[in-house]
Amino acid sequence: MEIRSRAPLRIGVAGGGTDLPSYYKEYGGAVFNATIGMYAYCTIVPTDDDRIVIIAHDNNNSYDGPSVSRFDIEDENLILHKGVYNRIVRDYNGGKPLSFIMSTSNDAPVGSGLGTSSTMVVAILEAFDKWLGLGLDSYEKAYLAYDIERHDLKLSGGKQDQYSAVFGGFNMMEFKPSGETIVNPLRVSGSAINELECSLVLYYSGKSRSSAQIINEQIKNAQNKNKSTLEAMHELKQSAEDIKDSILVGDISRFAEILRRSWENKKKTSAIVSNKELENTINYAMSNGAEAVKVSGAGGGGFLMLYCNPFNRQKLIDALNMLNGKVYPVKFSKTGAESWIVNKKIN
């Protein structure tokens, strides 16, 4: 028997950063995001040999050793896998160790700005949920993924990635000062989705980045009530509302205008959100058909999300292909995390 799962990656369209506790606990946050047809995958094969084997193809790490009731996570090797395992065993298996082979992979490079780490946590959780019959609902699963990452593992970041991976689709997310998260699924028309897919292009520069430094600076600026940062964060929250409205009414041209505004405000939240190399790539894209560009995720590198008139789409793609990165089409995913059981013999 094999238990398989996948969870979709996301593009953060607007409001990113307002899902950080340093901001939403005082002002409330709002994020508009959408999941795409790129995934984090997990396969679990239960065994009875009292061993655990983990193979992480996305970062070329592995573990092969005796089954334990708790992993040491101090060395940070396979920290996401071990963090999920520790919580599952502690809270849902009575502290008794499990025995299995696990394989994970990702359609996007780690640190690329599409929520790869959080989505992997969700995919692993989804597989354990299916295997052990935990029966976690969507909000429970998303919060558990968040709690493991932010509290157990003490990794910097916000809340949107875990919820988008679990729920899937187009969502307007609200982050209340109380800590409550509300996910509002949006019924976006088929024609609006088609137009967005024709108008958006993803470009990966080939250079991933660690978001922690950027996020920690944003947290520090918000805690210190840096005026420029807070004003930009307020604008980012408003951009999420505005872009939601533009998509729901099918005004895709306004989408580009808001996207440009959102990126300019994003850069004001931290001095390292952008850099000379990023700006050169953005300027190049803008001179070759792009009308708006935003770096996905915290910034600093990774994926660029580019908006263009569909008439200029191929021109933009051809120009980007002259660079050293890789171009990806945008195909939206309507579903969130999924899992299933495959019954077959393993040789």
C-alpha angles and dihedrals in degrees: 000000000000126000111208131186141171135189126195125245118229143220112224101221101179142344097039111158094034086086090069113107091229087067110027095047088067105026107017120243137236130194132182113202141152133206121235137205094269118098151192110228134203132183123188123192110189114223137182101216097097092244136116122214119185123182116185107191094181094065101018095242128135144177129203116174148107119312112263135188091228134017122220105238098185094101091056092221107142087351094163094051093045093045092055092045093051092053094044092052094044100045104026109025103045093250092296115138121242129221121218151119115248129191124185135182140167135215091219131047118264111263094022097127099252095105095263098157097048091042090053090052089053093048092051091047090049091054093049090046090055095044097047097033093235094160096214114176122224097265092045092050094047093048092046090053089049093047093050093050101040103032109022095038096025093222116163119245149089136271107256100085098060093047094046091050092051099042102033127193128062111332140178106207126198122200110198125208086241089064094253117138121208121193115202110193111212126220099221115185119249091240092053091050091049091050092049092050089051092047102044130074129179120216124190114201093204092246119103121195141203108250093197096085093050094044093047090053091049090050091050092048092049093047090049088049092236102193097218093048095047093047089050091049091051088052091049090054090050090048089059090056093045096048091047090055093047092053095044091055092041096244096145094163089063087050089068093050092051092045090056091049091047093054093050090052092045090059090056093061094069136007091229100052088097135023140186095271092050093048091050090053091047092049090048091052092047090053090051103052107294115128099185134014132190130177110234118235126001093336134233094111141326122092125007118207109212128192120203141161105268087236087067098039098104092043089055093046092049091050093049090049087062088067127074097257134080131258121221128187118233114242115169122226118218096194133067130211115343135183137187141173123244116198111203140120118270114211 
